[in-house]
Amino acid sequence: MSRQLASKWRKTALLMKYPVAAAHIPQTKAFNSSNLLHMLHYYGMVFIKPIVGGGGYGVIRVSRSGGVYRYTHMKVSRSFVNFDQMYRSLLRVKARRKYMIQQGIHLATIHGRPVDYRVKVVKTEQGWVFRSLVGRWARPGLCVTNLSKGGTMLSGKRALALSLPHIANRYKRQEMRSLTLACTHIMESQLPGIGQLGFDYGLDHSGKIWILEVNTRPQ
């Protein structure tokens, strides 16, 4: 059976040790009041994510603009005139689950809806083999692209062509594959026994690839 690691925090920390991966990882910190306030003032927008969990469940988008704090959970948005009010409300929403804060990446979009990418690899007797590279297009009104949340699957080629038409499509897909192989070898060296991995990538408007999440049990 393929080895699994559920903690997003541990997988991020593992990859951050290696420059080839760290250059593509959004800043990530533990969820607490001071870290959230600092990152909102620095980035303007962040995502808070459950440390354990998948499918886009529990992901909350938090932003600060013009002195107004706002968060969106599922399709519900709430605004606050000060940080402390928002933070108390967030604590109620997240309940007892452990969260982390991730730098918000303004993803390239199709018709204003964000798109990201899932690259899946599996271990065979011949080594690691690519199984898929697909785009995932968020449903209207949502900030998460997961298919379980109503996202639409597109081929990687089509998603890139529609969201970043000025980017060299074939080169960018090859860049994702190369980054996947580099990160796969890192993960395998630290977690012997893994047999499959799913890498979730986001591309910003300049075409830079960001590692949003790594799954040891990709769907």
C-alpha positions as CSV (number, residue, x, y, z in Angstrom):
1,M,0.0,0.0,0.0
2,S,1.3,3.5,-0.9
3,R,2.5,5.5,2.1
4,Q,0.4,8.6,2.9
5,L,1.0,11.9,4.7
6,A,-2.2,13.9,5.5
7,S,-0.6,17.0,7.1
8,K,-0.3,19.9,4.6
9,W,1.9,21.6,7.2
10,R,4.5,18.8,7.2
11,K,4.5,18.4,3.4
12,T,5.1,22.1,3.0
13,A,7.9,22.1,5.6
14,L,9.5,19.1,3.9
15,L,9.6,20.8,0.5
16,M,10.7,24.1,1.9
17,K,14.1,22.6,2.8
18,Y,15.0,22.4,-0.9
19,P,15.5,25.6,-3.0
20,V,14.2,24.0,-6.2
21,A,10.8,23.6,-4.5
22,A,10.9,26.5,-2.0
23,A,11.0,29.0,-4.9
24,H,7.5,27.9,-5.9
25,I,5.9,27.7,-2.5
26,P,3.7,30.6,-1.2
27,Q,4.7,31.8,2.2
28,T,3.0,29.6,4.8
29,K,2.5,30.2,8.5
30,A,0.6,28.7,11.4
31,F,-2.8,30.2,12.0
32,N,-2.9,32.7,14.8
33,S,-3.9,36.3,15.2
34,S,-0.5,37.9,14.8
35,N,0.5,35.9,11.7
36,L,-2.8,36.6,10.0
37,L,-2.7,40.3,10.7
38,H,0.9,40.5,9.4
39,M,0.3,38.5,6.3
40,L,-2.9,40.5,5.4
41,H,-1.0,43.7,5.7
42,Y,1.8,42.4,3.6
43,Y,-0.1,40.5,0.9
44,G,-3.6,41.9,1.1
45,M,-5.1,38.5,0.5
46,V,-4.5,35.0,2.0
47,F,-6.1,31.6,2.2
48,I,-6.5,29.8,5.5
49,K,-6.7,26.0,5.0
50,P,-7.3,23.0,7.3
51,I,-4.0,21.3,8.0
52,V,-5.7,18.0,7.4
53,G,-8.4,17.6,4.8
54,G,-9.0,17.8,1.1
55,G,-11.5,18.6,-1.6
56,G,-11.5,22.3,-0.9
57,Y,-13.5,21.8,2.3
58,G,-12.9,24.4,5.0
59,V,-10.8,26.7,2.8
60,I,-11.4,30.4,3.6
61,R,-10.3,33.4,1.6
62,V,-9.4,36.4,3.7
63,S,-8.6,39.9,2.4
64,R,-7.9,43.4,3.5
65,S,-8.6,46.4,1.4
66,G,-9.1,50.1,2.3
67,G,-9.3,49.3,6.0
68,V,-12.1,46.7,5.5
69,Y,-11.5,43.1,6.4
70,R,-13.4,40.4,4.5
71,Y,-13.6,36.6,4.4
72,T,-15.3,34.2,2.1
73,H,-16.2,30.7,3.2
74,M,-18.0,28.7,0.4
75,K,-20.3,31.4,-1.2
76,V,-20.8,33.4,2.0
77,S,-18.8,36.6,2.5
78,R,-18.6,38.8,5.6
79,S,-17.1,42.2,6.0
80,F,-15.7,43.9,9.2
81,V,-14.4,47.3,10.0
82,N,-11.7,46.0,12.3
83,F,-9.4,43.0,12.4
84,D,-10.4,41.8,15.9
85,Q,-14.1,41.4,15.0
86,M,-13.2,39.4,11.9
87,Y,-10.8,37.2,13.8
88,R,-13.4,36.3,16.4
89,S,-15.8,35.4,13.6
90,L,-13.2,33.2,11.9
91,L,-12.6,31.3,15.1
92,R,-16.2,30.4,15.2
93,V,-16.2,29.3,11.5
94,K,-13.1,27.1,11.8
95,A,-14.2,25.6,15.1
96,R,-11.6,23.2,16.6
97,R,-9.8,22.3,13.3
98,K,-6.1,23.2,13.0
99,Y,-5.5,25.7,10.2
100,M,-2.5,27.2,8.4
101,I,-2.2,30.5,6.5
102,Q,-1.0,30.6,2.9
103,Q,0.0,33.6,0.9
104,G,-2.8,34.4,-1.5
105,I,-1.9,33.9,-5.1
106,H,-4.0,35.8,-7.7
107,L,-4.5,33.0,-10.1
108,A,-4.9,33.4,-13.8
109,T,-8.6,33.2,-14.7
110,I,-11.0,32.2,-17.4
111,H,-14.0,34.6,-17.6
112,G,-13.1,35.8,-14.2
113,R,-13.1,32.4,-12.6
114,P,-9.8,31.0,-11.2
115,V,-8.1,28.0,-12.8
116,D,-5.4,25.7,-11.4
117,Y,-3.8,22.4,-12.4
118,R,-3.5,18.9,-11.0
119,V,-0.5,16.8,-12.1
120,K,-0.6,13.2,-11.0
121,V,2.3,10.7,-11.0
122,V,2.4,7.0,-9.9
123,K,5.3,4.7,-9.1
124,T,5.7,1.7,-11.4
125,E,8.4,-0.9,-11.8
126,Q,10.0,1.3,-14.4
127,G,10.0,4.4,-12.1
128,W,7.7,7.4,-11.8
129,V,5.2,7.8,-14.6
130,F,2.9,10.8,-15.4
131,R,-0.8,9.9,-15.3
132,S,-2.4,13.2,-16.0
133,L,-2.0,17.0,-16.3
134,V,-5.4,18.7,-16.2
135,G,-6.8,22.1,-15.5
136,R,-9.6,22.7,-12.9
137,W,-11.9,25.7,-13.5
138,A,-13.8,27.1,-10.5
139,R,-17.6,27.2,-10.6
140,P,-19.0,30.8,-10.5
141,G,-18.8,32.5,-7.2
142,L,-16.2,30.1,-5.6
143,C,-12.5,30.6,-5.0
144,V,-11.7,26.8,-4.9
145,T,-11.5,24.8,-8.1
146,N,-12.0,21.3,-6.7
147,L,-14.3,19.1,-8.9
148,S,-16.1,18.0,-5.7
149,K,-17.1,21.7,-5.3
150,G,-18.5,22.0,-8.8
151,G,-15.3,22.8,-10.7
152,T,-14.9,21.9,-14.3
153,M,-12.1,19.7,-15.6
154,L,-10.2,20.9,-18.7
155,S,-7.2,19.6,-20.5
156,G,-4.0,21.3,-19.3
157,K,-3.4,22.6,-22.8
158,R,-6.8,24.2,-23.1
159,A,-6.8,25.7,-19.6
160,L,-3.4,27.4,-20.3
161,A,-4.6,28.6,-23.7
162,L,-7.7,30.2,-22.3
163,S,-6.2,31.7,-19.1
164,L,-2.7,32.7,-20.3
165,P,-2.8,33.0,-24.1
166,H,0.4,35.0,-24.1
167,I,2.4,32.1,-22.4
168,A,4.2,29.4,-24.4
169,N,1.8,26.6,-23.7
170,R,4.0,23.6,-24.4
171,Y,6.9,25.1,-22.4
172,K,4.8,25.8,-19.4
173,R,3.4,22.3,-19.3
174,Q,6.9,20.9,-19.5
175,E,7.9,23.2,-16.7
176,M,5.1,21.8,-14.5
177,R,6.3,18.2,-15.3
178,S,9.9,19.1,-14.5
179,L,9.0,20.6,-11.2
180,T,6.8,17.6,-10.5
181,L,9.7,15.2,-11.0
182,A,12.0,17.3,-8.8
183,C,9.5,17.5,-6.0
184,T,8.6,13.8,-6.4
185,H,12.2,12.7,-5.8
186,I,12.3,15.0,-2.8
187,M,9.1,13.5,-1.3
188,E,10.3,10.0,-2.0
189,S,13.7,10.6,-0.3
190,Q,11.9,11.8,2.8
191,L,8.9,9.5,2.7
192,P,10.0,6.1,1.4
193,G,7.1,4.0,0.3
194,I,4.9,6.6,-1.4
195,G,3.5,5.2,-4.6
196,Q,1.4,8.1,-6.0
197,L,1.4,11.9,-5.7
198,G,-0.9,14.7,-6.9
199,F,0.5,18.2,-7.2
200,D,-1.8,21.2,-7.3
201,Y,-0.3,24.1,-9.1
202,G,-1.5,27.6,-9.6
203,L,-0.2,30.0,-12.2
204,D,-0.4,33.7,-11.5
205,H,-0.9,36.3,-14.2
206,S,2.8,36.4,-15.1
207,G,2.8,32.6,-15.6
208,K,4.8,31.8,-12.5
209,I,4.1,28.3,-11.2
210,W,3.1,28.1,-7.5
211,I,2.8,24.8,-5.5
212,L,-0.6,25.1,-3.8
213,E,-0.7,21.6,-2.3
214,V,0.7,18.1,-2.6
215,N,-1.5,15.1,-2.1
216,T,-0.3,11.6,-1.2
217,R,-3.7,10.2,-2.0
218,P,-4.8,12.1,-5.1
219,Q,-8.3,11.6,-6.4
